[in-house]
Amino acid sequence: MGKILGGRQESIKGDLARTLAVADQYPFNGFQRKYRAVYEDALQVQTEWLDRTSTPNIPLDPRTTDRETLLRSLVGDARYFSDVGFEDWQKAIEDYRRSGQDISVIPMLDQLKDATGHFIVMRQRFVPMNYQVARQRIGEDYATKWDAEKRTEAMAYSLMGASIYARQPNN
């Protein structure tokens, strides 16, 4: 609130352009994609709006701020280093199904496969916690030595596992 009350009108409007572009994607208009993709689209909208309105530079200006620095700042470390989308979730479900490790969960996997809303809730609630656990168990290597694909796969499986566990009748 302090940022809005004490901010320049240009900065507020610039932030609002990006925020509305993110909000427009929620929940089923593309928000299920990786955060990177959601925010890339929003940053493009913001850049176009800032250019069109000839807005002077603002804090976290997509026209002048390094894209990776900007993305990390906007989504936070947990989501930046554990970015997972609905397609990753579906791939983890399908891979687990094909593995044949636990055929008793196939009905649950069938329910989860197309559950976009459930995925969004799980991602929102569990990615920050799972990121903290990964950093505690794996350490700095999680962010520095694991590539984005490996982190995404681990997070997708983690979210799927938590969903299966929560659907077990005894849990």
Stockholm file with secondary structure:
# STOCKHOLM 1.0

chainA/1-171         MGKILGGRQESIKGDLARTLAVADQYPFNGFQRKYRAVYEDALQVQTEWLDRTSTPNIPLDPRTTDRETLLRSLVGDARYFSDVGFEDWQKAIEDYRRSGQDISVIPMLDQLKDATGHFIVMRQRFVPMNYQVARQRIGEDYATKWDAEKRTEAMAYSLMGASIYARQPNN
#=GR chainA/1-171 SS CHHHHHSCHHHHHHHHHHHHHHHTTTTTSSTTSCHHHHHHHHHHHHHHHHHHTTCCCCTTCTTTSCHHHHHHHHHHHHHHHTCCCHHHHHHHHHHHHHHTSCGGGHHHHHHHHTCHHHHHHHHHHHHHHHHHHHHHHHTTHHHHTSCHHHHHHHHHHHHHHHHHHHHSTTC
#=GC SS_cons         CHHHHHSCHHHHHHHHHHHHHHHTTTTTSSTTSCHHHHHHHHHHHHHHHHHHTTCCCCTTCTTTSCHHHHHHHHHHHHHHHTCCCHHHHHHHHHHHHHHTSCGGGHHHHHHHHTCHHHHHHHHHHHHHHHHHHHHHHHTTHHHHTSCHHHHHHHHHHHHHHHHHHHHSTTC
//
